[in-house]
Amino acid sequence: MTNMTPADLEIATKLNEVDSEFRELWDEHQILKESLRRLTEKRYLTPEEEVEMKRLKHLKLVGKDKIAMKIAAYKVSTPG
């Protein structure tokens, strides 16, 4: 994920190893990111593709928020 601090990326790596829900969120985020990349590479989008792009962006944002919440919860629950 872009825009993550090195500390948050380290936490994400730890959570990816021990938290299956986090791992699913992370994997889904990567899939959505790739799907959006493919759509943005197209010169023109059909109306259906434009709707799909909006849907994917929304899902990606929701997932990103959930990932951020899990990272924040980890920070609160882990001393140091």
PDB file with SEQRES, HELIX, SHEET and CRYST1 records, atoms N, CA, C and O in Angstrom:
SEQRES   1 A   80  MET THR ASN MET THR PRO ALA ASP LEU GLU ILE ALA THR          
SEQRES   2 A   80  LYS LEU ASN GLU VAL ASP SER GLU PHE ARG GLU LEU TRP          
SEQRES   3 A   80  ASP GLU HIS GLN ILE LEU LYS GLU SER LEU ARG ARG LEU          
SEQRES   4 A   80  THR GLU LYS ARG TYR LEU THR PRO GLU GLU GLU VAL GLU          
SEQRES   5 A   80  MET LYS ARG LEU LYS HIS LEU LYS LEU VAL GLY LYS ASP          
SEQRES   6 A   80  LYS ILE ALA MET LYS ILE ALA ALA TYR LYS VAL SER THR          
SEQRES   7 A   80  PRO GLY                                                      
HELIX    1 AA1 PRO A    6  VAL A   18  1                                  13    
HELIX    2 AA2 SER A   20  GLU A   41  1                                  22    
HELIX    3 AA3 PRO A   47  SER A   77  1                                  31    
CRYST1    1.000    1.000    1.000  90.00  90.00  90.00 P 1           1          
ATOM      1  N   MET A   1       0.842  -1.177   0.000  1.00  0.00           N  
ATOM      2  CA  MET A   1       0.000   0.000   0.000  1.00  0.00           C  
ATOM      3  C   MET A   1       0.881   1.232   0.000  1.00  0.00           C  
ATOM      4  O   MET A   1       1.891   1.289   0.702  1.00  0.00           O  
ATOM      5  N   THR A   2       0.505   2.185  -0.767  1.00  0.00           N  
ATOM      6  CA  THR A   2       1.258   3.428  -0.791  1.00  0.00           C  
ATOM      7  C   THR A   2       0.823   4.309   0.371  1.00  0.00           C  
ATOM      8  O   THR A   2      -0.202   4.058   1.005  1.00  0.00           O  
ATOM      9  N   ASN A   3       1.596   5.324   0.637  1.00  0.00           N  
ATOM     10  CA  ASN A   3       1.306   6.299   1.692  1.00  0.00           C  
ATOM     11  C   ASN A   3       1.364   5.699   3.088  1.00  0.00           C  
ATOM     12  O   ASN A   3       0.789   6.263   4.019  1.00  0.00           O  
ATOM     13  N   MET A   4       2.032   4.587   3.255  1.00  0.00           N  
ATOM     14  CA  MET A   4       2.203   4.008   4.582  1.00  0.00           C  
ATOM     15  C   MET A   4       3.565   4.402   5.109  1.00  0.00           C  
ATOM     16  O   MET A   4       4.553   4.421   4.374  1.00  0.00           O  
ATOM     17  N   THR A   5       3.602   4.714   6.387  1.00  0.00           N  
ATOM     18  CA  THR A   5       4.894   4.986   7.002  1.00  0.00           C  
ATOM     19  C   THR A   5       5.665   3.670   7.105  1.00  0.00           C  
ATOM     20  O   THR A   5       5.061   2.598   7.083  1.00  0.00           O  
ATOM     21  N   PRO A   6       6.979   3.742   7.215  1.00  0.00           N  
ATOM     22  CA  PRO A   6       7.747   2.501   7.395  1.00  0.00           C  
ATOM     23  C   PRO A   6       7.284   1.709   8.622  1.00  0.00           C  
ATOM     24  O   PRO A   6       7.252   0.479   8.597  1.00  0.00           O  
ATOM     25  N   ALA A   7       6.926   2.423   9.695  1.00  0.00           N  
ATOM     26  CA  ALA A   7       6.456   1.737  10.907  1.00  0.00           C  
ATOM     27  C   ALA A   7       5.139   1.012  10.643  1.00  0.00           C  
ATOM     28  O   ALA A   7       4.958  -0.126  11.074  1.00  0.00           O  
ATOM     29  N   ASP A   8       4.215   1.673   9.931  1.00  0.00           N  
ATOM     30  CA  ASP A   8       2.935   1.033   9.612  1.00  0.00           C  
ATOM     31  C   ASP A   8       3.130  -0.150   8.671  1.00  0.00           C  
ATOM     32  O   ASP A   8       2.443  -1.164   8.792  1.00  0.00           O  
ATOM     33  N   LEU A   9       4.056  -0.023   7.744  1.00  0.00           N  
ATOM     34  CA  LEU A   9       4.336  -1.132   6.828  1.00  0.00           C  
ATOM     35  C   LEU A   9       4.902  -2.324   7.587  1.00  0.00           C  
ATOM     36  O   LEU A   9       4.600  -3.473   7.264  1.00  0.00           O  
ATOM     37  N   GLU A  10       5.717  -2.051   8.588  1.00  0.00           N  
ATOM     38  CA  GLU A  10       6.256  -3.125   9.425  1.00  0.00           C  
ATOM     39  C   GLU A  10       5.138  -3.817  10.208  1.00  0.00           C  
ATOM     40  O   GLU A  10       5.116  -5.042  10.320  1.00  0.00           O  
ATOM     41  N   ILE A  11       4.221  -3.029  10.743  1.00  0.00           N  
ATOM     42  CA  ILE A  11       3.075  -3.596  11.468  1.00  0.00           C  
ATOM     43  C   ILE A  11       2.218  -4.415  10.509  1.00  0.00           C  
ATOM     44  O   ILE A  11       1.771  -5.509  10.852  1.00  0.00           O  
ATOM     45  N   ALA A  12       1.991  -3.890   9.313  1.00  0.00           N  
ATOM     46  CA  ALA A  12       1.189  -4.616   8.323  1.00  0.00           C  
ATOM     47  C   ALA A  12       1.823  -5.963   7.993  1.00  0.00           C  
ATOM     48  O   ALA A  12       1.121  -6.961   7.834  1.00  0.00           O  
ATOM     49  N   THR A  13       3.140  -5.990   7.892  1.00  0.00           N  
ATOM     50  CA  THR A  13       3.846  -7.240   7.615  1.00  0.00           C  
ATOM     51  C   THR A  13       3.629  -8.236   8.754  1.00  0.00           C  
ATOM     52  O   THR A  13       3.383  -9.418   8.514  1.00  0.00           O  
ATOM     53  N   LYS A  14       3.721  -7.748  10.000  1.00  0.00           N  
ATOM     54  CA  LYS A  14       3.485  -8.623  11.159  1.00  0.00           C  
ATOM     55  C   LYS A  14       2.050  -9.140  11.167  1.00  0.00           C  
ATOM     56  O   LYS A  14       1.810 -10.332  11.361  1.00  0.00           O  
ATOM     57  N   LEU A  15       1.098  -8.229  10.951  1.00  0.00           N  
ATOM     58  CA  LEU A  15      -0.312  -8.634  10.965  1.00  0.00           C  
ATOM     59  C   LEU A  15      -0.617  -9.613   9.838  1.00  0.00           C  
ATOM     60  O   LEU A  15      -1.426 -10.526  10.004  1.00  0.00           O  
ATOM     61  N   ASN A  16       0.020  -9.424   8.714  1.00  0.00           N  
ATOM     62  CA  ASN A  16      -0.186 -10.318   7.576  1.00  0.00           C  
ATOM     63  C   ASN A  16       0.207 -11.752   7.916  1.00  0.00           C  
ATOM     64  O   ASN A  16      -0.355 -12.705   7.377  1.00  0.00           O  
ATOM     65  N   GLU A  17       1.170 -11.890   8.809  1.00  0.00           N  
ATOM     66  CA  GLU A  17       1.646 -13.218   9.212  1.00  0.00           C  
ATOM     67  C   GLU A  17       0.746 -13.893  10.241  1.00  0.00           C  
ATOM     68  O   GLU A  17       0.650 -15.120  10.271  1.00  0.00           O  
ATOM     69  N   VAL A  18       0.076 -13.086  11.099  1.00  0.00           N  
ATOM     70  CA  VAL A  18      -0.635 -13.683  12.234  1.00  0.00           C  
ATOM     71  C   VAL A  18      -2.151 -13.496  12.213  1.00  0.00           C  
ATOM     72  O   VAL A  18      -2.860 -14.160  12.968  1.00  0.00           O  
ATOM     73  N   ASP A  19      -2.654 -12.612  11.367  1.00  0.00           N  
ATOM     74  CA  ASP A  19      -4.082 -12.274  11.371  1.00  0.00           C  
ATOM     75  C   ASP A  19      -4.689 -12.605  10.011  1.00  0.00           C  
ATOM     76  O   ASP A  19      -4.454 -11.896   9.033  1.00  0.00           O  
ATOM     77  N   SER A  20      -5.464 -13.675   9.951  1.00  0.00           N  
ATOM     78  CA  SER A  20      -6.026 -14.108   8.669  1.00  0.00           C  
ATOM     79  C   SER A  20      -6.994 -13.083   8.075  1.00  0.00           C  
ATOM     80  O   SER A  20      -7.063 -12.927   6.856  1.00  0.00           O  
ATOM     81  N   GLU A  21      -7.743 -12.383   8.938  1.00  0.00           N  
ATOM     82  CA  GLU A  21      -8.651 -11.355   8.424  1.00  0.00           C  
ATOM     83  C   GLU A  21      -7.857 -10.208   7.799  1.00  0.00           C  
ATOM     84  O   GLU A  21      -8.220  -9.698   6.739  1.00  0.00           O  
ATOM     85  N   PHE A  22      -6.780  -9.811   8.458  1.00  0.00           N  
ATOM     86  CA  PHE A  22      -5.926  -8.761   7.903  1.00  0.00           C  
ATOM     87  C   PHE A  22      -5.347  -9.218   6.567  1.00  0.00           C  
ATOM     88  O   PHE A  22      -5.330  -8.456   5.600  1.00  0.00           O  
ATOM     89  N   ARG A  23      -4.880 -10.445   6.515  1.00  0.00           N  
ATOM     90  CA  ARG A  23      -4.293 -10.994   5.284  1.00  0.00           C  
ATOM     91  C   ARG A  23      -5.304 -10.966   4.143  1.00  0.00           C  
ATOM     92  O   ARG A  23      -4.956 -10.626   3.012  1.00  0.00           O  
ATOM     93  N   GLU A  24      -6.554 -11.323   4.434  1.00  0.00           N  
ATOM     94  CA  GLU A  24      -7.606 -11.275   3.408  1.00  0.00           C  
ATOM     95  C   GLU A  24      -7.841  -9.842   2.933  1.00  0.00           C  
ATOM     96  O   GLU A  24      -7.973  -9.594   1.734  1.00  0.00           O  
ATOM     97  N   LEU A  25      -7.893  -8.896   3.884  1.00  0.00           N  
ATOM     98  CA  LEU A  25      -8.072  -7.483   3.522  1.00  0.00           C  
ATOM     99  C   LEU A  25      -6.913  -7.003   2.647  1.00  0.00           C  
ATOM    100  O   LEU A  25      -7.118  -6.320   1.643  1.00  0.00           O  
ATOM    101  N   TRP A  26      -5.705  -7.369   3.042  1.00  0.00           N  
ATOM    102  CA  TRP A  26      -4.505  -6.954   2.314  1.00  0.00           C  
ATOM    103  C   TRP A  26      -4.509  -7.526   0.895  1.00  0.00           C  
ATOM    104  O   TRP A  26      -4.256  -6.813  -0.076  1.00  0.00           O  
ATOM    105  N   ASP A  27      -4.802  -8.827   0.792  1.00  0.00           N  
ATOM    106  CA  ASP A  27      -4.826  -9.477  -0.520  1.00  0.00           C  
ATOM    107  C   ASP A  27      -5.899  -8.873  -1.410  1.00  0.00           C  
ATOM    108  O   ASP A  27      -5.663  -8.630  -2.594  1.00  0.00           O  
ATOM    109  N   GLU A  28      -7.080  -8.629  -0.848  1.00  0.00           N  
ATOM    110  CA  GLU A  28      -8.170  -8.021  -1.610  1.00  0.00           C  
ATOM    111  C   GLU A  28      -7.771  -6.620  -2.083  1.00  0.00           C  
ATOM    112  O   GLU A  28      -8.073  -6.227  -3.209  1.00  0.00           O  
ATOM    113  N   HIS A  29      -7.100  -5.884  -1.223  1.00  0.00           N  
ATOM    114  CA  HIS A  29      -6.642  -4.542  -1.594  1.00  0.00           C  
ATOM    115  C   HIS A  29      -5.704  -4.602  -2.803  1.00  0.00           C  
ATOM    116  O   HIS A  29      -5.803  -3.785  -3.718  1.00  0.00           O  
ATOM    117  N   GLN A  30      -4.806  -5.568  -2.793  1.00  0.00           N  
ATOM    118  CA  GLN A  30      -3.862  -5.711  -3.908  1.00  0.00           C  
ATOM    119  C   GLN A  30      -4.577  -6.089  -5.205  1.00  0.00           C  
ATOM    120  O   GLN A  30      -4.226  -5.600  -6.279  1.00  0.00           O  
ATOM    121  N   ILE A  31      -5.574  -6.958  -5.101  1.00  0.00           N  
ATOM    122  CA  ILE A  31      -6.354  -7.364  -6.279  1.00  0.00           C  
ATOM    123  C   ILE A  31      -7.117  -6.166  -6.839  1.00  0.00           C  
ATOM    124  O   ILE A  31      -7.135  -5.949  -8.051  1.00  0.00           O  
ATOM    125  N   LEU A  32      -7.744  -5.391  -5.961  1.00  0.00           N  
ATOM    126  CA  LEU A  32      -8.484  -4.207  -6.403  1.00  0.00           C  
ATOM    127  C   LEU A  32      -7.547  -3.184  -7.033  1.00  0.00           C  
ATOM    128  O   LEU A  32      -7.879  -2.567  -8.045  1.00  0.00           O  
ATOM    129  N   LYS A  33      -6.392  -3.010  -6.438  1.00  0.00           N  
ATOM    130  CA  LYS A  33      -5.397  -2.073  -6.968  1.00  0.00           C  
ATOM    131  C   LYS A  33      -4.999  -2.469  -8.392  1.00  0.00           C  
ATOM    132  O   LYS A  33      -4.914  -1.617  -9.277  1.00  0.00           O  
ATOM    133  N   GLU A  34      -4.761  -3.744  -8.603  1.00  0.00           N  
ATOM    134  CA  GLU A  34      -4.381  -4.228  -9.935  1.00  0.00           C  
ATOM    135  C   GLU A  34      -5.530  -4.076 -10.931  1.00  0.00           C  
ATOM    136  O   GLU A  34      -5.307  -3.685 -12.077  1.00  0.00           O  
ATOM    137  N   SER A  35      -6.749  -4.378 -10.507  1.00  0.00           N  
ATOM    138  CA  SER A  35      -7.910  -4.227 -11.394  1.00  0.00           C  
ATOM    139  C   SER A  35      -8.090  -2.768 -11.806  1.00  0.00           C  
ATOM    140  O   SER A  35      -8.381  -2.474 -12.965  1.00  0.00           O  
ATOM    141  N   LEU A  36      -7.917  -1.866 -10.855  1.00  0.00           N  
ATOM    142  CA  LEU A  36      -8.024  -0.440 -11.165  1.00  0.00           C  
ATOM    143  C   LEU A  36      -6.899   0.008 -12.094  1.00  0.00           C  
ATOM    144  O   LEU A  36      -7.119   0.822 -12.991  1.00  0.00           O  
ATOM    145  N   ARG A  37      -5.716  -0.514 -11.883  1.00  0.00           N  
ATOM    146  CA  ARG A  37      -4.595  -0.169 -12.756  1.00  0.00           C  
ATOM    147  C   ARG A  37      -4.890  -0.552 -14.200  1.00  0.00           C  
ATOM    148  O   ARG A  37      -4.627   0.215 -15.126  1.00  0.00           O  
ATOM    149  N   ARG A  38      -5.443  -1.756 -14.377  1.00  0.00           N  
ATOM    150  CA  ARG A  38      -5.779  -2.212 -15.734  1.00  0.00           C  
ATOM    151  C   ARG A  38      -6.821  -1.321 -16.391  1.00  0.00           C  
ATOM    152  O   ARG A  38      -6.731  -1.014 -17.579  1.00  0.00           O  
ATOM    153  N   LEU A  39      -7.809  -0.910 -15.609  1.00  0.00           N  
ATOM    154  CA  LEU A  39      -8.848  -0.035 -16.169  1.00  0.00           C  
ATOM    155  C   LEU A  39      -8.284   1.343 -16.507  1.00  0.00           C  
ATOM    156  O   LEU A  39      -8.647   1.920 -17.532  1.00  0.00           O  
ATOM    157  N   THR A  40      -7.416   1.869 -15.673  1.00  0.00           N  
ATOM    158  CA  THR A  40      -6.883   3.214 -15.934  1.00  0.00           C  
ATOM    159  C   THR A  40      -5.926   3.227 -17.119  1.00  0.00           C  
ATOM    160  O   THR A  40      -5.670   4.284 -17.696  1.00  0.00           O  
ATOM    161  N   GLU A  41      -5.401   2.079 -17.482  1.00  0.00           N  
ATOM    162  CA  GLU A  41      -4.513   2.011 -18.642  1.00  0.00           C  
ATOM    163  C   GLU A  41      -5.281   2.093 -19.966  1.00  0.00           C  
ATOM    164  O   GLU A  41      -4.694   2.386 -21.008  1.00  0.00           O  
ATOM    165  N   LYS A  42      -6.560   1.839 -19.924  1.00  0.00           N  
ATOM    166  CA  LYS A  42      -7.362   1.902 -21.139  1.00  0.00           C  
ATOM    167  C   LYS A  42      -7.517   3.347 -21.590  1.00  0.00           C  
ATOM    168  O   LYS A  42      -7.646   4.262 -20.777  1.00  0.00           O  
ATOM    169  N   ARG A  43      -7.502   3.523 -22.871  1.00  0.00           N  
ATOM    170  CA  ARG A  43      -7.654   4.870 -23.416  1.00  0.00           C  
ATOM    171  C   ARG A  43      -9.075   5.387 -23.212  1.00  0.00           C  
ATOM    172  O   ARG A  43      -9.278   6.548 -22.855  1.00  0.00           O  
ATOM    173  N   TYR A  44     -10.046   4.523 -23.439  1.00  0.00           N  
ATOM    174  CA  TYR A  44     -11.454   4.871 -23.253  1.00  0.00           C  
ATOM    175  C   TYR A  44     -12.128   3.788 -22.432  1.00  0.00           C  
ATOM    176  O   TYR A  44     -11.796   2.608 -22.541  1.00  0.00           O  
ATOM    177  N   LEU A  45     -13.079   4.205 -21.609  1.00  0.00           N  
ATOM    178  CA  LEU A  45     -13.864   3.255 -20.827  1.00  0.00           C  
ATOM    179  C   LEU A  45     -15.301   3.270 -21.313  1.00  0.00           C  
ATOM    180  O   LEU A  45     -15.864   4.320 -21.625  1.00  0.00           O  
ATOM    181  N   THR A  46     -15.874   2.090 -21.369  1.00  0.00           N  
ATOM    182  CA  THR A  46     -17.303   2.007 -21.671  1.00  0.00           C  
ATOM    183  C   THR A  46     -18.056   2.503 -20.440  1.00  0.00           C  
ATOM    184  O   THR A  46     -17.474   2.594 -19.359  1.00  0.00           O  
ATOM    185  N   PRO A  47     -19.337   2.824 -20.586  1.00  0.00           N  
ATOM    186  CA  PRO A  47     -20.112   3.216 -19.400  1.00  0.00           C  
ATOM    187  C   PRO A  47     -20.081   2.143 -18.306  1.00  0.00           C  
ATOM    188  O   PRO A  47     -20.037   2.462 -17.118  1.00  0.00           O  
ATOM    189  N   GLU A  48     -20.104   0.888 -18.708  1.00  0.00           N  
ATOM    190  CA  GLU A  48     -20.053  -0.202 -17.734  1.00  0.00           C  
ATOM    191  C   GLU A  48     -18.706  -0.212 -17.003  1.00  0.00           C  
ATOM    192  O   GLU A  48     -18.648  -0.438 -15.794  1.00  0.00           O  
ATOM    193  N   GLU A  49     -17.634   0.034 -17.746  1.00  0.00           N  
ATOM    194  CA  GLU A  49     -16.312   0.057 -17.134  1.00  0.00           C  
ATOM    195  C   GLU A  49     -16.174   1.248 -16.180  1.00  0.00           C  
ATOM    196  O   GLU A  49     -15.514   1.143 -15.147  1.00  0.00           O  
ATOM    197  N   GLU A  50     -16.792   2.370 -16.526  1.00  0.00           N  
ATOM    198  CA  GLU A  50     -16.756   3.532 -15.630  1.00  0.00           C  
ATOM    199  C   GLU A  50     -17.473   3.230 -14.317  1.00  0.00           C  
ATOM    200  O   GLU A  50     -17.001   3.608 -13.245  1.00  0.00           O  
ATOM    201  N   VAL A  51     -18.617   2.547 -14.408  1.00  0.00           N  
ATOM    202  CA  VAL A  51     -19.347   2.145 -13.201  1.00  0.00           C  
ATOM    203  C   VAL A  51     -18.505   1.154 -12.397  1.00  0.00           C  
ATOM    204  O   VAL A  51     -18.429   1.241 -11.171  1.00  0.00           O  
ATOM    205  N   GLU A  52     -17.882   0.225 -13.092  1.00  0.00           N  
ATOM    206  CA  GLU A  52     -17.036  -0.768 -12.425  1.00  0.00           C  
ATOM    207  C   GLU A  52     -15.859  -0.083 -11.725  1.00  0.00           C  
ATOM    208  O   GLU A  52     -15.493  -0.459 -10.611  1.00  0.00           O  
ATOM    209  N   MET A  53     -15.276   0.910 -12.369  1.00  0.00           N  
ATOM    210  CA  MET A  53     -14.157   1.625 -11.765  1.00  0.00           C  
ATOM    211  C   MET A  53     -14.600   2.315 -10.472  1.00  0.00           C  
ATOM    212  O   MET A  53     -13.886   2.264  -9.471  1.00  0.00           O  
ATOM    213  N   LYS A  54     -15.747   2.945 -10.484  1.00  0.00           N  
ATOM    214  CA  LYS A  54     -16.264   3.598  -9.282  1.00  0.00           C  
ATOM    215  C   LYS A  54     -16.506   2.577  -8.176  1.00  0.00           C  
ATOM    216  O   LYS A  54     -16.198   2.824  -7.010  1.00  0.00           O  
ATOM    217  N   ARG A  55     -17.060   1.429  -8.554  1.00  0.00           N  
ATOM    218  CA  ARG A  55     -17.331   0.376  -7.574  1.00  0.00           C  
ATOM    219  C   ARG A  55     -16.020  -0.138  -6.961  1.00  0.00           C  
ATOM    220  O   ARG A  55     -15.921  -0.310  -5.747  1.00  0.00           O  
ATOM    221  N   LEU A  56     -15.028  -0.377  -7.809  1.00  0.00           N  
ATOM    222  CA  LEU A  56     -13.737  -0.874  -7.328  1.00  0.00           C  
ATOM    223  C   LEU A  56     -13.042   0.150  -6.423  1.00  0.00           C  
ATOM    224  O   LEU A  56     -12.451  -0.210  -5.405  1.00  0.00           O  
ATOM    225  N   LYS A  57     -13.121   1.424  -6.806  1.00  0.00           N  
ATOM    226  CA  LYS A  57     -12.520   2.476  -5.975  1.00  0.00           C  
ATOM    227  C   LYS A  57     -13.174   2.518  -4.600  1.00  0.00           C  
ATOM    228  O   LYS A  57     -12.501   2.685  -3.583  1.00  0.00           O  
ATOM    229  N   HIS A  58     -14.496   2.365  -4.583  1.00  0.00           N  
ATOM    230  CA  HIS A  58     -15.209   2.369  -3.302  1.00  0.00           C  
ATOM    231  C   HIS A  58     -14.778   1.174  -2.446  1.00  0.00           C  
ATOM    232  O   HIS A  58     -14.480   1.334  -1.262  1.00  0.00           O  
ATOM    233  N   LEU A  59     -14.746  -0.007  -3.035  1.00  0.00           N  
ATOM    234  CA  LEU A  59     -14.339  -1.206  -2.292  1.00  0.00           C  
ATOM    235  C   LEU A  59     -12.913  -1.080  -1.777  1.00  0.00           C  
ATOM    236  O   LEU A  59     -12.613  -1.483  -0.653  1.00  0.00           O  
ATOM    237  N   LYS A  60     -12.040  -0.524  -2.596  1.00  0.00           N  
ATOM    238  CA  LYS A  60     -10.646  -0.347  -2.194  1.00  0.00           C  
ATOM    239  C   LYS A  60     -10.543   0.615  -1.013  1.00  0.00           C  
ATOM    240  O   LYS A  60      -9.781   0.372  -0.077  1.00  0.00           O  
ATOM    241  N   LEU A  61     -11.297   1.693  -1.054  1.00  0.00           N  
ATOM    242  CA  LEU A  61     -11.275   2.671   0.034  1.00  0.00           C  
ATOM    243  C   LEU A  61     -11.809   2.064   1.329  1.00  0.00           C  
ATOM    244  O   LEU A  61     -11.240   2.281   2.399  1.00  0.00           O  
ATOM    245  N   VAL A  62     -12.886   1.313   1.235  1.00  0.00           N  
ATOM    246  CA  VAL A  62     -13.446   0.650   2.422  1.00  0.00           C  
ATOM    247  C   VAL A  62     -12.412  -0.311   3.013  1.00  0.00           C  
ATOM    248  O   VAL A  62     -12.207  -0.350   4.226  1.00  0.00           O  
ATOM    249  N   GLY A  63     -11.769  -1.079   2.145  1.00  0.00           N  
ATOM    250  CA  GLY A  63     -10.742  -2.011   2.610  1.00  0.00           C  
ATOM    251  C   GLY A  63      -9.555  -1.302   3.224  1.00  0.00           C  
ATOM    252  O   GLY A  63      -9.010  -1.748   4.234  1.00  0.00           O  
ATOM    253  N   LYS A  64      -9.154  -0.197   2.616  1.00  0.00           N  
ATOM    254  CA  LYS A  64      -8.026   0.579   3.141  1.00  0.00           C  
ATOM    255  C   LYS A  64      -8.349   1.109   4.535  1.00  0.00           C  
ATOM    256  O   LYS A  64      -7.490   1.115   5.417  1.00  0.00           O  
ATOM    257  N   ASP A  65      -9.586   1.552   4.732  1.00  0.00           N  
ATOM    258  CA  ASP A  65     -10.004   2.021   6.056  1.00  0.00           C  
ATOM    259  C   ASP A  65      -9.942   0.891   7.088  1.00  0.00           C  
ATOM    260  O   ASP A  65      -9.508   1.102   8.220  1.00  0.00           O  
ATOM    261  N   LYS A  66     -10.375  -0.297   6.696  1.00  0.00           N  
ATOM    262  CA  LYS A  66     -10.336  -1.441   7.616  1.00  0.00           C  
ATOM    263  C   LYS A  66      -8.895  -1.818   7.959  1.00  0.00           C  
ATOM    264  O   LYS A  66      -8.587  -2.148   9.104  1.00  0.00           O  
ATOM    265  N   ILE A  67      -8.023  -1.766   6.962  1.00  0.00           N  
ATOM    266  CA  ILE A  67      -6.607  -2.052   7.188  1.00  0.00           C  
ATOM    267  C   ILE A  67      -6.029  -1.026   8.166  1.00  0.00           C  
ATOM    268  O   ILE A  67      -5.314  -1.384   9.102  1.00  0.00           O  
ATOM    269  N   ALA A  68      -6.343   0.238   7.942  1.00  0.00           N  
ATOM    270  CA  ALA A  68      -5.843   1.303   8.823  1.00  0.00           C  
ATOM    271  C   ALA A  68      -6.359   1.123  10.248  1.00  0.00           C  
ATOM    272  O   ALA A  68      -5.622   1.364  11.204  1.00  0.00           O  
ATOM    273  N   MET A  69      -7.602   0.706  10.401  1.00  0.00           N  
ATOM    274  CA  MET A  69      -8.158   0.480  11.738  1.00  0.00           C  
ATOM    275  C   MET A  69      -7.437  -0.670  12.437  1.00  0.00           C  
ATOM    276  O   MET A  69      -7.167  -0.590  13.636  1.00  0.00           O  
ATOM    277  N   LYS A  70      -7.126  -1.725  11.710  1.00  0.00           N  
ATOM    278  CA  LYS A  70      -6.415  -2.858  12.312  1.00  0.00           C  
ATOM    279  C   LYS A  70      -5.005  -2.451  12.734  1.00  0.00           C  
ATOM    280  O   LYS A  70      -4.521  -2.869  13.786  1.00  0.00           O  
ATOM    281  N   ILE A  71      -4.350  -1.636  11.913  1.00  0.00           N  
ATOM    282  CA  ILE A  71      -3.013  -1.161  12.258  1.00  0.00           C  
ATOM    283  C   ILE A  71      -3.091  -0.270  13.494  1.00  0.00           C  
ATOM    284  O   ILE A  71      -2.260  -0.387  14.395  1.00  0.00           O  
ATOM    285  N   ALA A  72      -4.064   0.604  13.542  1.00  0.00           N  
ATOM    286  CA  ALA A  72      -4.241   1.487  14.706  1.00  0.00           C  
ATOM    287  C   ALA A  72      -4.521   0.671  15.967  1.00  0.00           C  
ATOM    288  O   ALA A  72      -3.981   0.969  17.033  1.00  0.00           O  
ATOM    289  N   ALA A  73      -5.357  -0.348  15.850  1.00  0.00           N  
ATOM    290  CA  ALA A  73      -5.667  -1.200  17.002  1.00  0.00           C  
ATOM    291  C   ALA A  73      -4.413  -1.932  17.480  1.00  0.00           C  
ATOM    292  O   ALA A  73      -4.210  -2.103  18.682  1.00  0.00           O  
ATOM    293  N   TYR A  74      -3.586  -2.355  16.550  1.00  0.00           N  
ATOM    294  CA  TYR A  74      -2.331  -3.021  16.912  1.00  0.00           C  
ATOM    295  C   TYR A  74      -1.438  -2.066  17.702  1.00  0.00           C  
ATOM    296  O   TYR A  74      -0.841  -2.449  18.708  1.00  0.00           O  
ATOM    297  N   LYS A  75      -1.353  -0.812  17.233  1.00  0.00           N  
ATOM    298  CA  LYS A  75      -0.521   0.175  17.919  1.00  0.00           C  
ATOM    299  C   LYS A  75      -0.989   0.395  19.354  1.00  0.00           C  
ATOM    300  O   LYS A  75      -0.175   0.514  20.269  1.00  0.00           O  
ATOM    301  N   VAL A  76      -2.312   0.448  19.545  1.00  0.00           N  
ATOM    302  CA  VAL A  76      -2.862   0.680  20.888  1.00  0.00           C  
ATOM    303  C   VAL A  76      -2.622  -0.530  21.782  1.00  0.00           C  
ATOM    304  O   VAL A  76      -2.350  -0.377  22.973  1.00  0.00           O  
ATOM    305  N   SER A  77      -2.719  -1.718  21.223  1.00  0.00           N  
ATOM    306  CA  SER A  77      -2.632  -2.927  22.046  1.00  0.00           C  
ATOM    307  C   SER A  77      -1.200  -3.401  22.284  1.00  0.00           C  
ATOM    308  O   SER A  77      -0.966  -4.275  23.119  1.00  0.00           O  
ATOM    309  N   THR A  78      -0.244  -2.830  21.556  1.00  0.00           N  
ATOM    310  CA  THR A  78       1.135  -3.272  21.687  1.00  0.00           C  
ATOM    311  C   THR A  78       1.959  -2.191  22.369  1.00  0.00           C  
ATOM    312  O   THR A  78       2.066  -1.076  21.858  1.00  0.00           O  
ATOM    313  N   PRO A  79       2.538  -2.508  23.511  1.00  0.00           N  
ATOM    314  CA  PRO A  79       3.366  -1.508  24.197  1.00  0.00           C  
ATOM    315  C   PRO A  79       4.614  -1.191  23.390  1.00  0.00           C  
ATOM    316  O   PRO A  79       5.129  -2.025  22.646  1.00  0.00           O  
ATOM    317  N   GLY A  80       5.081   0.032  23.556  1.00  0.00           N  
ATOM    318  CA  GLY A  80       6.344   0.400  22.909  1.00  0.00           C  
ATOM    319  C   GLY A  80       6.108   1.406  21.907  1.00  0.00           C  
ATOM    320  O   GLY A  80       7.046   1.852  21.247  1.00  0.00           O  
TER     321      GLY A  80                                                      
END                                                                             
